[in-house]
Amino acid sequence: MITVVGTGTGAAPAESLAGAELVVGGRRHLDAAALPADAERVVLGPLAPALDVIERHRDKGSRIVVLASGDPGFFGIVRVLAERFGPAALDVRPGVSSVAAAFARVGV
């Protein structure tokens, strides 16, 4: 199972990272999160190498967490992960999208 966590406007909840053996995300997501000390970290840049690391960990049965901004299904990484690993392999926990946060800030 690959858990995809939308960070919303803050850090990922600690319980979503507990026991993770691989955590993938942008540098700002990884820096803001309380990652397990022994978890492998992959900073997203080019997507293909990160997907290959995810696949290797998935084949070993590792607990994998992918951190993403806001709602990862709203033009986010969920589509790419579902295409590669299948939607049934994903546990998606959306956060507040940047669009929702912007509208909330202006009171709309």
N, C-alpha and C positions, 0 to 999 in steps of 0.2 A: 504494500500500500504506500502510496505517495501522498503525504499530507501537504496541501497547498494552503498557506495561511496569508490572508490579506492583512497587512499591518495597519490599515487605516491611516490615521494621522499620527500614530505613535508606534511603539515597539510591539512585537508579537507577544501574546500572552505566554508567560513562562510554562504553563501546563501544556501548551501545544508543542513545546520544544523538549519536554522531558523525555529522556531516553533516546533522543535522536542520535543516530550514528553518522548521518550525513545531513548537513544543512547547506542549502544553496540559496543565494540571493545576491542582490546588489550590495556593494560595499557598505552603503549607509544602513541597509537593513541588518546586515551582519553586525555592524558596529553598535547598533541600538539594542540588539537582542541579548538576553542572558543565555548564551549558548552553553550546552553541556561541555565541560572541559575537554573530554576525549572525542568530541565529534569532529569529523573531517569537515572542513569548510571549503566551499567552492564559490568564488566571487564571479558573478555573471559578467560576462563580456560577450565573446562569441558564443552563441547558444549551442552549437553542435558539440563542442568538447564537454560542456556541462551535461548535456543529455547523455553522452557516452558514460560519464561518471555515474549518473543516476542509474543507468541501465546496469552497470556492473554491480552497484550496491543492491539494486532490486533483485538481481539474480542470486545474490547471497542471502536475501531475506532481511536486509538491514532496514531499520526505521529511518525513513527519509522525510525531511521537511524542506519545502521550497517556500521561501518568503517572497512576498510580492506586495506592491503598493495597492492599497485600497481593495477593490473588488477584482480579484485576479481573473474572473470570468468576463469582465467588461473590457473587451479588447486587451486582455492580458495573457498570461502564460498558460492558462488552463487549456486553451485551444491547441497550442503546440504540444503540451504534455499528453492530451487526449489523443492527438493524431499519432503520436509515437508509441504510447503505452496502453491506449484504450481508456475510455471514460470510467470503466469499472475499477480501474487501478487507482483512481483519485478520490481522496477525501478532501473536499474543498470547503474551507472556512473563510468566507468573504469578510472583508473589513469595509469600512466606509470608503466609498470611491472618492477620488479627488473632485469629481463633479458634484456629488452630494455634499461634501464638506464645503465647497465654494458657495453653493446655494444656501447652505445653513448659515454661513458667515454673513451673508448679505440679507438674511432674514426672508428668503423666498422658499 
